[in-house]
Amino acid sequence: MNDKIILMGFMGCGKSTIGRTLADKLGCKFVDLDDEIEKEAKKTISKIFESKGEAYFRRLESKVLKTTLAKKEGMVLALGGGTPCFNNNLKLIAKFPSFYIKCGIDVLAKRLKKEKAHRPVIVGQKSSELSSFISKKLSQRRVFYNQASYTVMGARPVVSIVNRIVALVSI
């Protein structure tokens, strides 16, 4: 296995769920970048956004990404949805095999409606406006996501996605 595998995609695409299963299968550590940011800041992502704003969060995110990727151990790393889109983070990501977990707007909206309270970027969105918000954000971010080494469809069963990733990194 490569020493690091990176998962990217829009919030709600399944990066953390897929990442945990993939790390288990590969016998390595799973790391969620958002969890690492919360440890570093000693507060939740929501609180960081609320108290310091998105610009501060994005700087912290880049710093934690750099630190996390510099660690010697092998890992599956799940990025935040916006991580590849800011502060030249793609340059760091490009050094490792990366996977864009691609989902359609309907799938993302259905998943995110259940999680709105825990997602600072959509917490204030009305459910009726969620699909158009996702569509707009996704069209801005797709150019970054499409720079991943590989694209896998995220609406398939987790085991199927994990097996596909394992096959691709074994090539």
Stockholm file with secondary structure:
# STOCKHOLM 1.0

chainA/1-171         MNDKIILMGFMGCGKSTIGRTLADKLGCKFVDLDDEIEKEAKKTISKIFESKGEAYFRRLESKVLKTTLAKKEGMVLALGGGTPCFNNNLKLIAKFPSFYIKCGIDVLAKRLKKEKAHRPVIVGQKSSELSSFISKKLSQRRVFYNQASYTVMGARPVVSIVNRIVALVSI
#=GR chainA/1-171 SS CCSEEEEECSTTSSHHHHHHHHHHHHTSEEEEHHHHHHHHHTSCHHHHHHHHHHHHHHHHHHHHHHHHHHSSSCEEEECCTTGGGSTTHHHHHTTSCEEEEECCHHHHHHHHHTTGGGCTTTTTCCGGGHHHHHHHHHHHHHHHHTTSSEEEETTSCHHHHHHHHHHHHTC
#=GC SS_cons         CCSEEEEECSTTSSHHHHHHHHHHHHTSEEEEHHHHHHHHHTSCHHHHHHHHHHHHHHHHHHHHHHHHHHSSSCEEEECCTTGGGSTTHHHHHTTSCEEEEECCHHHHHHHHHTTGGGCTTTTTCCGGGHHHHHHHHHHHHHHHHTTSSEEEETTSCHHHHHHHHHHHHTC
//
